[in-house]
Amino acid sequence: MKGSSMNTHMGKIVVHNEVIAQYAGGVAVECFGIVGMAGVSVKDGLVKLLKMDSITRGITVTLNKNNKLILDFHVIVAYGVSILAVADNLISNVKYKVEEFTGIEIEKINIYVDGVRVID
C-alpha cells in the first residue's frame, strides 16, 4: 500500500495516497478557473477532461524522504483566465486545505496545464 504515515503517541496513522489525491482533486476543482482534471491517454496522447469519479487520475501524490508531500496536478483551465492567477490560487488553496486535512506538510505542488476549454 502506498501511503503517507505519521507516528503519534497513540500509534501510527497511515493515509493512502489515493485518499490524499481525492481530497486534493476536490479542492482543485473548486478553484476559480479550473475546469477539471486532465487525463492523458498514453496510447494516442490525447487529453480529456476527467469526470469527478476518476478525478484522481489527474493527480500524482508522492512522499519524499523528509516525509513531505509532492503533488502533481494535470489540469484543464477556463479560456480567457490568467493561468498564473489560477495556478497561484490552486497552490494556496490546496496547500492550506490538504495540510490541514492530513497533518502532513506539502513541499511542492507542480501544475501541468494540459488543456484550455471554453465554459458556457
Disulfide bonds with the S-S distance in Angstrom:
none
